[in-house]
Amino acid sequence: METIKKYRKDNLKVIWDPKKCIHAGICVKTLPKVYDPKATPWITPENASVEDLKSQINACPSGALSYQES
């Protein structure tokens, strides 16, 4: 059973829900240094600015990626 994964960058929590993911690849194309499906973990938010992460997450067509600020 897949669970929701959370990754942190400063005050931003990146949330990935694999059940919603349609594998459109926009995340990988937009921020390849953050999203690498061949790596573990496949999301490394420290490789981009908070603003770039938020912009890319807002473009996720399935809603599988979201974020929380704290």
mmJSON file of the N, C-alpha and C atoms, coordinates in Angstrom:
{"data_MODEL":{"atom_site":{
"group_PDB":["ATOM","ATOM","ATOM","ATOM","ATOM","ATOM","ATOM","ATOM","ATOM","ATOM","ATOM","ATOM","ATOM","ATOM","ATOM","ATOM","ATOM","ATOM","ATOM","ATOM","ATOM","ATOM","ATOM","ATOM","ATOM","ATOM","ATOM","ATOM","ATOM","ATOM","ATOM","ATOM","ATOM","ATOM","ATOM","ATOM","ATOM","ATOM","ATOM","ATOM","ATOM","ATOM","ATOM","ATOM","ATOM","ATOM","ATOM","ATOM","ATOM","ATOM","ATOM","ATOM","ATOM","ATOM","ATOM","ATOM","ATOM","ATOM","ATOM","ATOM","ATOM","ATOM","ATOM","ATOM","ATOM","ATOM","ATOM","ATOM","ATOM","ATOM","ATOM","ATOM","ATOM","ATOM","ATOM","ATOM","ATOM","ATOM","ATOM","ATOM","ATOM","ATOM","ATOM","ATOM","ATOM","ATOM","ATOM","ATOM","ATOM","ATOM","ATOM","ATOM","ATOM","ATOM","ATOM","ATOM","ATOM","ATOM","ATOM","ATOM","ATOM","ATOM","ATOM","ATOM","ATOM","ATOM","ATOM","ATOM","ATOM","ATOM","ATOM","ATOM","ATOM","ATOM","ATOM","ATOM","ATOM","ATOM","ATOM","ATOM","ATOM","ATOM","ATOM","ATOM","ATOM","ATOM","ATOM","ATOM","ATOM","ATOM","ATOM","ATOM","ATOM","ATOM","ATOM","ATOM","ATOM","ATOM","ATOM","ATOM","ATOM","ATOM","ATOM","ATOM","ATOM","ATOM","ATOM","ATOM","ATOM","ATOM","ATOM","ATOM","ATOM","ATOM","ATOM","ATOM","ATOM","ATOM","ATOM","ATOM","ATOM","ATOM","ATOM","ATOM","ATOM","ATOM","ATOM","ATOM","ATOM","ATOM","ATOM","ATOM","ATOM","ATOM","ATOM","ATOM","ATOM","ATOM","ATOM","ATOM","ATOM","ATOM","ATOM","ATOM","ATOM","ATOM","ATOM","ATOM","ATOM","ATOM","ATOM","ATOM","ATOM","ATOM","ATOM","ATOM","ATOM","ATOM","ATOM","ATOM","ATOM","ATOM","ATOM","ATOM","ATOM","ATOM","ATOM","ATOM","ATOM","ATOM"],
"id":[1,2,3,4,5,6,7,8,9,10,11,12,13,14,15,16,17,18,19,20,21,22,23,24,25,26,27,28,29,30,31,32,33,34,35,36,37,38,39,40,41,42,43,44,45,46,47,48,49,50,51,52,53,54,55,56,57,58,59,60,61,62,63,64,65,66,67,68,69,70,71,72,73,74,75,76,77,78,79,80,81,82,83,84,85,86,87,88,89,90,91,92,93,94,95,96,97,98,99,100,101,102,103,104,105,106,107,108,109,110,111,112,113,114,115,116,117,118,119,120,121,122,123,124,125,126,127,128,129,130,131,132,133,134,135,136,137,138,139,140,141,142,143,144,145,146,147,148,149,150,151,152,153,154,155,156,157,158,159,160,161,162,163,164,165,166,167,168,169,170,171,172,173,174,175,176,177,178,179,180,181,182,183,184,185,186,187,188,189,190,191,192,193,194,195,196,197,198,199,200,201,202,203,204,205,206,207,208,209,210],
"type_symbol":["N","C","C","N","C","C","N","C","C","N","C","C","N","C","C","N","C","C","N","C","C","N","C","C","N","C","C","N","C","C","N","C","C","N","C","C","N","C","C","N","C","C","N","C","C","N","C","C","N","C","C","N","C","C","N","C","C","N","C","C","N","C","C","N","C","C","N","C","C","N","C","C","N","C","C","N","C","C","N","C","C","N","C","C","N","C","C","N","C","C","N","C","C","N","C","C","N","C","C","N","C","C","N","C","C","N","C","C","N","C","C","N","C","C","N","C","C","N","C","C","N","C","C","N","C","C","N","C","C","N","C","C","N","C","C","N","C","C","N","C","C","N","C","C","N","C","C","N","C","C","N","C","C","N","C","C","N","C","C","N","C","C","N","C","C","N","C","C","N","C","C","N","C","C","N","C","C","N","C","C","N","C","C","N","C","C","N","C","C","N","C","C","N","C","C","N","C","C","N","C","C","N","C","C","N","C","C","N","C","C"],
"label_atom_id":["N","CA","C","N","CA","C","N","CA","C","N","CA","C","N","CA","C","N","CA","C","N","CA","C","N","CA","C","N","CA","C","N","CA","C","N","CA","C","N","CA","C","N","CA","C","N","CA","C","N","CA","C","N","CA","C","N","CA","C","N","CA","C","N","CA","C","N","CA","C","N","CA","C","N","CA","C","N","CA","C","N","CA","C","N","CA","C","N","CA","C","N","CA","C","N","CA","C","N","CA","C","N","CA","C","N","CA","C","N","CA","C","N","CA","C","N","CA","C","N","CA","C","N","CA","C","N","CA","C","N","CA","C","N","CA","C","N","CA","C","N","CA","C","N","CA","C","N","CA","C","N","CA","C","N","CA","C","N","CA","C","N","CA","C","N","CA","C","N","CA","C","N","CA","C","N","CA","C","N","CA","C","N","CA","C","N","CA","C","N","CA","C","N","CA","C","N","CA","C","N","CA","C","N","CA","C","N","CA","C","N","CA","C","N","CA","C","N","CA","C","N","CA","C","N","CA","C","N","CA","C","N","CA","C","N","CA","C","N","CA","C","N","CA","C"],
"label_alt_id":[null,null,null,null,null,null,null,null,null,null,null,null,null,null,null,null,null,null,null,null,null,null,null,null,null,null,null,null,null,null,null,null,null,null,null,null,null,null,null,null,null,null,null,null,null,null,null,null,null,null,null,null,null,null,null,null,null,null,null,null,null,null,null,null,null,null,null,null,null,null,null,null,null,null,null,null,null,null,null,null,null,null,null,null,null,null,null,null,null,null,null,null,null,null,null,null,null,null,null,null,null,null,null,null,null,null,null,null,null,null,null,null,null,null,null,null,null,null,null,null,null,null,null,null,null,null,null,null,null,null,null,null,null,null,null,null,null,null,null,null,null,null,null,null,null,null,null,null,null,null,null,null,null,null,null,null,null,null,null,null,null,null,null,null,null,null,null,null,null,null,null,null,null,null,null,null,null,null,null,null,null,null,null,null,null,null,null,null,null,null,null,null,null,null,null,null,null,null,null,null,null,null,null,null,null,null,null,null,null,null],
"label_comp_id":["MET","MET","MET","GLU","GLU","GLU","THR","THR","THR","ILE","ILE","ILE","LYS","LYS","LYS","LYS","LYS","LYS","TYR","TYR","TYR","ARG","ARG","ARG","LYS","LYS","LYS","ASP","ASP","ASP","ASN","ASN","ASN","LEU","LEU","LEU","LYS","LYS","LYS","VAL","VAL","VAL","ILE","ILE","ILE","TRP","TRP","TRP","ASP","ASP","ASP","PRO","PRO","PRO","LYS","LYS","LYS","LYS","LYS","LYS","CYS","CYS","CYS","ILE","ILE","ILE","HIS","HIS","HIS","ALA","ALA","ALA","GLY","GLY","GLY","ILE","ILE","ILE","CYS","CYS","CYS","VAL","VAL","VAL","LYS","LYS","LYS","THR","THR","THR","LEU","LEU","LEU","PRO","PRO","PRO","LYS","LYS","LYS","VAL","VAL","VAL","TYR","TYR","TYR","ASP","ASP","ASP","PRO","PRO","PRO","LYS","LYS","LYS","ALA","ALA","ALA","THR","THR","THR","PRO","PRO","PRO","TRP","TRP","TRP","ILE","ILE","ILE","THR","THR","THR","PRO","PRO","PRO","GLU","GLU","GLU","ASN","ASN","ASN","ALA","ALA","ALA","SER","SER","SER","VAL","VAL","VAL","GLU","GLU","GLU","ASP","ASP","ASP","LEU","LEU","LEU","LYS","LYS","LYS","SER","SER","SER","GLN","GLN","GLN","ILE","ILE","ILE","ASN","ASN","ASN","ALA","ALA","ALA","CYS","CYS","CYS","PRO","PRO","PRO","SER","SER","SER","GLY","GLY","GLY","ALA","ALA","ALA","LEU","LEU","LEU","SER","SER","SER","TYR","TYR","TYR","GLN","GLN","GLN","GLU","GLU","GLU","SER","SER","SER"],
"label_asym_id":["A","A","A","A","A","A","A","A","A","A","A","A","A","A","A","A","A","A","A","A","A","A","A","A","A","A","A","A","A","A","A","A","A","A","A","A","A","A","A","A","A","A","A","A","A","A","A","A","A","A","A","A","A","A","A","A","A","A","A","A","A","A","A","A","A","A","A","A","A","A","A","A","A","A","A","A","A","A","A","A","A","A","A","A","A","A","A","A","A","A","A","A","A","A","A","A","A","A","A","A","A","A","A","A","A","A","A","A","A","A","A","A","A","A","A","A","A","A","A","A","A","A","A","A","A","A","A","A","A","A","A","A","A","A","A","A","A","A","A","A","A","A","A","A","A","A","A","A","A","A","A","A","A","A","A","A","A","A","A","A","A","A","A","A","A","A","A","A","A","A","A","A","A","A","A","A","A","A","A","A","A","A","A","A","A","A","A","A","A","A","A","A","A","A","A","A","A","A","A","A","A","A","A","A","A","A","A","A","A","A"],
"label_entity_id":["1","1","1","1","1","1","1","1","1","1","1","1","1","1","1","1","1","1","1","1","1","1","1","1","1","1","1","1","1","1","1","1","1","1","1","1","1","1","1","1","1","1","1","1","1","1","1","1","1","1","1","1","1","1","1","1","1","1","1","1","1","1","1","1","1","1","1","1","1","1","1","1","1","1","1","1","1","1","1","1","1","1","1","1","1","1","1","1","1","1","1","1","1","1","1","1","1","1","1","1","1","1","1","1","1","1","1","1","1","1","1","1","1","1","1","1","1","1","1","1","1","1","1","1","1","1","1","1","1","1","1","1","1","1","1","1","1","1","1","1","1","1","1","1","1","1","1","1","1","1","1","1","1","1","1","1","1","1","1","1","1","1","1","1","1","1","1","1","1","1","1","1","1","1","1","1","1","1","1","1","1","1","1","1","1","1","1","1","1","1","1","1","1","1","1","1","1","1","1","1","1","1","1","1","1","1","1","1","1","1"],
"label_seq_id":[1,1,1,2,2,2,3,3,3,4,4,4,5,5,5,6,6,6,7,7,7,8,8,8,9,9,9,10,10,10,11,11,11,12,12,12,13,13,13,14,14,14,15,15,15,16,16,16,17,17,17,18,18,18,19,19,19,20,20,20,21,21,21,22,22,22,23,23,23,24,24,24,25,25,25,26,26,26,27,27,27,28,28,28,29,29,29,30,30,30,31,31,31,32,32,32,33,33,33,34,34,34,35,35,35,36,36,36,37,37,37,38,38,38,39,39,39,40,40,40,41,41,41,42,42,42,43,43,43,44,44,44,45,45,45,46,46,46,47,47,47,48,48,48,49,49,49,50,50,50,51,51,51,52,52,52,53,53,53,54,54,54,55,55,55,56,56,56,57,57,57,58,58,58,59,59,59,60,60,60,61,61,61,62,62,62,63,63,63,64,64,64,65,65,65,66,66,66,67,67,67,68,68,68,69,69,69,70,70,70],
"pdbx_PDB_ins_code":[null,null,null,null,null,null,null,null,null,null,null,null,null,null,null,null,null,null,null,null,null,null,null,null,null,null,null,null,null,null,null,null,null,null,null,null,null,null,null,null,null,null,null,null,null,null,null,null,null,null,null,null,null,null,null,null,null,null,null,null,null,null,null,null,null,null,null,null,null,null,null,null,null,null,null,null,null,null,null,null,null,null,null,null,null,null,null,null,null,null,null,null,null,null,null,null,null,null,null,null,null,null,null,null,null,null,null,null,null,null,null,null,null,null,null,null,null,null,null,null,null,null,null,null,null,null,null,null,null,null,null,null,null,null,null,null,null,null,null,null,null,null,null,null,null,null,null,null,null,null,null,null,null,null,null,null,null,null,null,null,null,null,null,null,null,null,null,null,null,null,null,null,null,null,null,null,null,null,null,null,null,null,null,null,null,null,null,null,null,null,null,null,null,null,null,null,null,null,null,null,null,null,null,null,null,null,null,null,null,null],
"Cartn_x":[0.838,0.0,0.881,0.652,1.433,0.87,1.769,1.347,1.791,1.185,1.553,2.946,3.794,5.169,5.29,6.129,6.345,7.838,8.195,9.582,9.639,10.712,10.778,11.893,11.567,12.553,12.24,13.078,12.866,11.48,10.638,9.295,8.231,8.67,7.738,7.779,6.607,6.494,5.889,6.644,6.184,5.498,4.277,3.483,3.201,3.463,3.208,2.269,1.154,0.175,0.251,0.954,1.149,-0.146,-1.201,-2.477,-3.096,-2.759,-3.308,-2.432,-1.198,-0.226,-0.616,-0.644,-0.939,0.334,1.483,2.79,2.873,2.338,2.411,3.847,4.668,6.085,6.402,5.423,5.666,6.666,6.567,7.497,8.932,9.146,10.492,11.021,10.163,10.59,10.871,10.092,10.235,11.424,11.557,12.634,13.354,14.148,14.803,15.793,16.31,17.238,16.49,15.172,14.348,13.669,13.107,12.316,13.081,13.542,14.283,13.682,12.819,12.142,13.072,14.327,15.274,16.032,15.871,16.615,15.749,16.405,15.718,16.34,15.606,14.216,14.155,13.008,12.906,12.641,12.26,12.056,13.118,13.925,14.931,14.693,13.791,13.397,14.519,15.583,16.698,17.398,17.093,17.737,17.016,16.053,15.349,14.924,14.597,14.103,12.656,12.229,10.845,9.881,10.189,9.297,9.204,10.336,10.309,9.513,9.671,8.909,7.409,7.016,5.589,5.017,5.761,5.306,5.109,6.073,5.977,4.835,4.689,3.626,2.256,2.114,0.839,0.506,1.511,1.296,1.006,1.016,0.78,-0.659,-0.85,-2.211,-3.11,-2.532,-3.357,-3.638,-2.876,-3.003,-2.244,-1.427,-0.64,0.404,0.883,1.833,1.09,1.356,0.808,1.854,1.559,2.5,1.768,2.465,2.013,3.144,2.794,3.807,3.656,4.786,4.729,5.746],
"Cartn_y":[-1.189,0.0,1.251,2.118,3.342,4.372,5.11,6.14,7.498,8.527,9.893,10.176,10.753,11.073,12.58,12.958,14.377,14.669,15.807,16.24,17.698,18.108,19.469,20.279,21.545,22.551,23.818,24.173,25.341,25.27,26.257,26.263,25.663,24.964,24.374,22.853,22.258,20.805,20.389,19.632,19.104,17.776,17.638,16.438,15.76,14.45,13.665,12.521,12.474,11.395,10.504,9.361,8.519,7.989,7.876,7.379,8.361,9.643,10.662,10.883,10.429,10.73,10.072,10.874,10.36,10.277,10.548,10.447,11.308,12.524,13.46,13.912,13.886,14.222,15.697,16.527,17.973,18.318,17.651,17.925,17.641,16.506,16.102,17.058,17.455,18.371,19.765,20.204,21.564,21.683,20.74,20.788,19.429,19.102,17.784,17.56,18.631,18.455,18.137,18.344,18.041,16.686,16.446,15.234,14.273,13.172,12.167,10.799,10.268,9.013,7.819,7.944,6.837,6.901,7.996,8.171,7.812,7.604,7.388,8.309,9.231,9.551,10.246,10.15,10.7,12.198,12.758,14.203,14.751,15.699,16.357,17.867,18.371,19.772,20.756,20.295,21.198,21.671,21.06,21.427,22.532,23.21,24.329,25.326,26.521,27.53,27.212,27.75,27.562,28.092,29.239,29.827,28.944,28.378,27.473,26.213,25.693,24.503,24.785,25.914,26.255,26.436,27.101,27.32,25.996,25.085,23.787,22.968,22.94,22.164,22.667,23.971,24.536,24.114,23.676,23.241,21.748,21.027,19.581,19.31,18.628,18.467,17.531,16.613,15.636,16.026,16.979,17.307,16.355,15.489,14.543,15.266,16.394,17.216,18.389,18.63,19.795,20.261,21.348,21.823,22.486,22.542,23.268,24.155,25.345,26.236,26.262,26.29,26.338,27.3],
"Cartn_z":[0.0,0.0,0.0,-0.965,-1.051,-0.076,0.518,1.451,0.951,1.499,1.147,1.694,0.864,1.243,1.452,2.422,2.721,2.744,2.16,2.071,2.495,3.183,3.711,3.064,2.814,2.363,3.14,4.071,4.921,5.573,5.305,5.916,4.989,3.956,2.988,3.096,3.192,3.195,1.858,1.059,-0.223,0.057,-0.44,-0.194,-1.524,-1.586,-2.8,-2.467,-3.18,-3.021,-4.256,-4.159,-5.342,-5.946,-5.163,-5.703,-6.699,-6.575,-7.48,-8.712,-8.645,-9.699,-11.022,-12.093,-13.436,-14.29,-13.693,-14.348,-15.612,-15.51,-16.632,-16.874,-15.855,-16.013,-15.973,-15.702,-15.667,-14.571,-13.438,-12.342,-12.772,-13.415,-13.843,-14.906,-15.844,-16.916,-16.377,-15.399,-14.872,-13.924,-13.016,-12.014,-11.947,-12.959,-12.983,-11.846,-11.239,-10.114,-8.823,-8.815,-7.644,-7.805,-8.988,-9.231,-10.131,-9.552,-10.301,-9.974,-10.873,-10.582,-10.387,-10.8,-10.64,-9.316,-8.591,-7.338,-6.133,-5.005,-3.738,-2.706,-2.114,-2.452,-3.801,-4.452,-5.806,-5.801,-4.652,-4.52,-3.567,-4.054,-3.228,-3.3,-2.462,-2.551,-2.241,-1.602,-1.312,-2.581,-3.715,-4.988,-5.747,-5.111,-5.761,-4.693,-5.133,-4.194,-3.815,-2.699,-2.254,-3.303,-3.887,-4.898,-6.14,-6.578,-7.733,-7.417,-6.208,-5.806,-5.82,-5.232,-5.182,-6.58,-7.452,-8.822,-9.552,-9.418,-10.083,-9.503,-8.193,-7.553,-7.996,-8.132,-8.59,-10.014,-10.787,-12.175,-12.29,-11.191,-11.225,-11.664,-12.809,-13.35,-12.553,-11.798,-11.08,-9.641,-9.126,-7.713,-6.815,-7.398,-6.598,-5.759,-6.255,-5.513,-4.899,-3.633,-2.956,-1.946,-1.271,-0.258,0.891,2.006,3.186,3.636,4.076,4.63,6.141,6.838,8.304,8.864],
"occupancy":[1.0,1.0,1.0,1.0,1.0,1.0,1.0,1.0,1.0,1.0,1.0,1.0,1.0,1.0,1.0,1.0,1.0,1.0,1.0,1.0,1.0,1.0,1.0,1.0,1.0,1.0,1.0,1.0,1.0,1.0,1.0,1.0,1.0,1.0,1.0,1.0,1.0,1.0,1.0,1.0,1.0,1.0,1.0,1.0,1.0,1.0,1.0,1.0,1.0,1.0,1.0,1.0,1.0,1.0,1.0,1.0,1.0,1.0,1.0,1.0,1.0,1.0,1.0,1.0,1.0,1.0,1.0,1.0,1.0,1.0,1.0,1.0,1.0,1.0,1.0,1.0,1.0,1.0,1.0,1.0,1.0,1.0,1.0,1.0,1.0,1.0,1.0,1.0,1.0,1.0,1.0,1.0,1.0,1.0,1.0,1.0,1.0,1.0,1.0,1.0,1.0,1.0,1.0,1.0,1.0,1.0,1.0,1.0,1.0,1.0,1.0,1.0,1.0,1.0,1.0,1.0,1.0,1.0,1.0,1.0,1.0,1.0,1.0,1.0,1.0,1.0,1.0,1.0,1.0,1.0,1.0,1.0,1.0,1.0,1.0,1.0,1.0,1.0,1.0,1.0,1.0,1.0,1.0,1.0,1.0,1.0,1.0,1.0,1.0,1.0,1.0,1.0,1.0,1.0,1.0,1.0,1.0,1.0,1.0,1.0,1.0,1.0,1.0,1.0,1.0,1.0,1.0,1.0,1.0,1.0,1.0,1.0,1.0,1.0,1.0,1.0,1.0,1.0,1.0,1.0,1.0,1.0,1.0,1.0,1.0,1.0,1.0,1.0,1.0,1.0,1.0,1.0,1.0,1.0,1.0,1.0,1.0,1.0,1.0,1.0,1.0,1.0,1.0,1.0,1.0,1.0,1.0,1.0,1.0,1.0],
"B_iso_or_equiv":[0.0,0.0,0.0,0.0,0.0,0.0,0.0,0.0,0.0,0.0,0.0,0.0,0.0,0.0,0.0,0.0,0.0,0.0,0.0,0.0,0.0,0.0,0.0,0.0,0.0,0.0,0.0,0.0,0.0,0.0,0.0,0.0,0.0,0.0,0.0,0.0,0.0,0.0,0.0,0.0,0.0,0.0,0.0,0.0,0.0,0.0,0.0,0.0,0.0,0.0,0.0,0.0,0.0,0.0,0.0,0.0,0.0,0.0,0.0,0.0,0.0,0.0,0.0,0.0,0.0,0.0,0.0,0.0,0.0,0.0,0.0,0.0,0.0,0.0,0.0,0.0,0.0,0.0,0.0,0.0,0.0,0.0,0.0,0.0,0.0,0.0,0.0,0.0,0.0,0.0,0.0,0.0,0.0,0.0,0.0,0.0,0.0,0.0,0.0,0.0,0.0,0.0,0.0,0.0,0.0,0.0,0.0,0.0,0.0,0.0,0.0,0.0,0.0,0.0,0.0,0.0,0.0,0.0,0.0,0.0,0.0,0.0,0.0,0.0,0.0,0.0,0.0,0.0,0.0,0.0,0.0,0.0,0.0,0.0,0.0,0.0,0.0,0.0,0.0,0.0,0.0,0.0,0.0,0.0,0.0,0.0,0.0,0.0,0.0,0.0,0.0,0.0,0.0,0.0,0.0,0.0,0.0,0.0,0.0,0.0,0.0,0.0,0.0,0.0,0.0,0.0,0.0,0.0,0.0,0.0,0.0,0.0,0.0,0.0,0.0,0.0,0.0,0.0,0.0,0.0,0.0,0.0,0.0,0.0,0.0,0.0,0.0,0.0,0.0,0.0,0.0,0.0,0.0,0.0,0.0,0.0,0.0,0.0,0.0,0.0,0.0,0.0,0.0,0.0,0.0,0.0,0.0,0.0,0.0,0.0],
"pdbx_formal_charge":[null,null,null,null,null,null,null,null,null,null,null,null,null,null,null,null,null,null,null,null,null,null,null,null,null,null,null,null,null,null,null,null,null,null,null,null,null,null,null,null,null,null,null,null,null,null,null,null,null,null,null,null,null,null,null,null,null,null,null,null,null,null,null,null,null,null,null,null,null,null,null,null,null,null,null,null,null,null,null,null,null,null,null,null,null,null,null,null,null,null,null,null,null,null,null,null,null,null,null,null,null,null,null,null,null,null,null,null,null,null,null,null,null,null,null,null,null,null,null,null,null,null,null,null,null,null,null,null,null,null,null,null,null,null,null,null,null,null,null,null,null,null,null,null,null,null,null,null,null,null,null,null,null,null,null,null,null,null,null,null,null,null,null,null,null,null,null,null,null,null,null,null,null,null,null,null,null,null,null,null,null,null,null,null,null,null,null,null,null,null,null,null,null,null,null,null,null,null,null,null,null,null,null,null,null,null,null,null,null,null],
"auth_seq_id":[1,1,1,2,2,2,3,3,3,4,4,4,5,5,5,6,6,6,7,7,7,8,8,8,9,9,9,10,10,10,11,11,11,12,12,12,13,13,13,14,14,14,15,15,15,16,16,16,17,17,17,18,18,18,19,19,19,20,20,20,21,21,21,22,22,22,23,23,23,24,24,24,25,25,25,26,26,26,27,27,27,28,28,28,29,29,29,30,30,30,31,31,31,32,32,32,33,33,33,34,34,34,35,35,35,36,36,36,37,37,37,38,38,38,39,39,39,40,40,40,41,41,41,42,42,42,43,43,43,44,44,44,45,45,45,46,46,46,47,47,47,48,48,48,49,49,49,50,50,50,51,51,51,52,52,52,53,53,53,54,54,54,55,55,55,56,56,56,57,57,57,58,58,58,59,59,59,60,60,60,61,61,61,62,62,62,63,63,63,64,64,64,65,65,65,66,66,66,67,67,67,68,68,68,69,69,69,70,70,70],
"auth_comp_id":["MET","MET","MET","GLU","GLU","GLU","THR","THR","THR","ILE","ILE","ILE","LYS","LYS","LYS","LYS","LYS","LYS","TYR","TYR","TYR","ARG","ARG","ARG","LYS","LYS","LYS","ASP","ASP","ASP","ASN","ASN","ASN","LEU","LEU","LEU","LYS","LYS","LYS","VAL","VAL","VAL","ILE","ILE","ILE","TRP","TRP","TRP","ASP","ASP","ASP","PRO","PRO","PRO","LYS","LYS","LYS","LYS","LYS","LYS","CYS","CYS","CYS","ILE","ILE","ILE","HIS","HIS","HIS","ALA","ALA","ALA","GLY","GLY","GLY","ILE","ILE","ILE","CYS","CYS","CYS","VAL","VAL","VAL","LYS","LYS","LYS","THR","THR","THR","LEU","LEU","LEU","PRO","PRO","PRO","LYS","LYS","LYS","VAL","VAL","VAL","TYR","TYR","TYR","ASP","ASP","ASP","PRO","PRO","PRO","LYS","LYS","LYS","ALA","ALA","ALA","THR","THR","THR","PRO","PRO","PRO","TRP","TRP","TRP","ILE","ILE","ILE","THR","THR","THR","PRO","PRO","PRO","GLU","GLU","GLU","ASN","ASN","ASN","ALA","ALA","ALA","SER","SER","SER","VAL","VAL","VAL","GLU","GLU","GLU","ASP","ASP","ASP","LEU","LEU","LEU","LYS","LYS","LYS","SER","SER","SER","GLN","GLN","GLN","ILE","ILE","ILE","ASN","ASN","ASN","ALA","ALA","ALA","CYS","CYS","CYS","PRO","PRO","PRO","SER","SER","SER","GLY","GLY","GLY","ALA","ALA","ALA","LEU","LEU","LEU","SER","SER","SER","TYR","TYR","TYR","GLN","GLN","GLN","GLU","GLU","GLU","SER","SER","SER"],
"auth_asym_id":["A","A","A","A","A","A","A","A","A","A","A","A","A","A","A","A","A","A","A","A","A","A","A","A","A","A","A","A","A","A","A","A","A","A","A","A","A","A","A","A","A","A","A","A","A","A","A","A","A","A","A","A","A","A","A","A","A","A","A","A","A","A","A","A","A","A","A","A","A","A","A","A","A","A","A","A","A","A","A","A","A","A","A","A","A","A","A","A","A","A","A","A","A","A","A","A","A","A","A","A","A","A","A","A","A","A","A","A","A","A","A","A","A","A","A","A","A","A","A","A","A","A","A","A","A","A","A","A","A","A","A","A","A","A","A","A","A","A","A","A","A","A","A","A","A","A","A","A","A","A","A","A","A","A","A","A","A","A","A","A","A","A","A","A","A","A","A","A","A","A","A","A","A","A","A","A","A","A","A","A","A","A","A","A","A","A","A","A","A","A","A","A","A","A","A","A","A","A","A","A","A","A","A","A","A","A","A","A","A","A"],
"auth_atom_id":["N","CA","C","N","CA","C","N","CA","C","N","CA","C","N","CA","C","N","CA","C","N","CA","C","N","CA","C","N","CA","C","N","CA","C","N","CA","C","N","CA","C","N","CA","C","N","CA","C","N","CA","C","N","CA","C","N","CA","C","N","CA","C","N","CA","C","N","CA","C","N","CA","C","N","CA","C","N","CA","C","N","CA","C","N","CA","C","N","CA","C","N","CA","C","N","CA","C","N","CA","C","N","CA","C","N","CA","C","N","CA","C","N","CA","C","N","CA","C","N","CA","C","N","CA","C","N","CA","C","N","CA","C","N","CA","C","N","CA","C","N","CA","C","N","CA","C","N","CA","C","N","CA","C","N","CA","C","N","CA","C","N","CA","C","N","CA","C","N","CA","C","N","CA","C","N","CA","C","N","CA","C","N","CA","C","N","CA","C","N","CA","C","N","CA","C","N","CA","C","N","CA","C","N","CA","C","N","CA","C","N","CA","C","N","CA","C","N","CA","C","N","CA","C","N","CA","C","N","CA","C","N","CA","C","N","CA","C","N","CA","C","N","CA","C"],
"pdbx_PDB_model_num":[1,1,1,1,1,1,1,1,1,1,1,1,1,1,1,1,1,1,1,1,1,1,1,1,1,1,1,1,1,1,1,1,1,1,1,1,1,1,1,1,1,1,1,1,1,1,1,1,1,1,1,1,1,1,1,1,1,1,1,1,1,1,1,1,1,1,1,1,1,1,1,1,1,1,1,1,1,1,1,1,1,1,1,1,1,1,1,1,1,1,1,1,1,1,1,1,1,1,1,1,1,1,1,1,1,1,1,1,1,1,1,1,1,1,1,1,1,1,1,1,1,1,1,1,1,1,1,1,1,1,1,1,1,1,1,1,1,1,1,1,1,1,1,1,1,1,1,1,1,1,1,1,1,1,1,1,1,1,1,1,1,1,1,1,1,1,1,1,1,1,1,1,1,1,1,1,1,1,1,1,1,1,1,1,1,1,1,1,1,1,1,1,1,1,1,1,1,1,1,1,1,1,1,1,1,1,1,1,1,1]
}}}
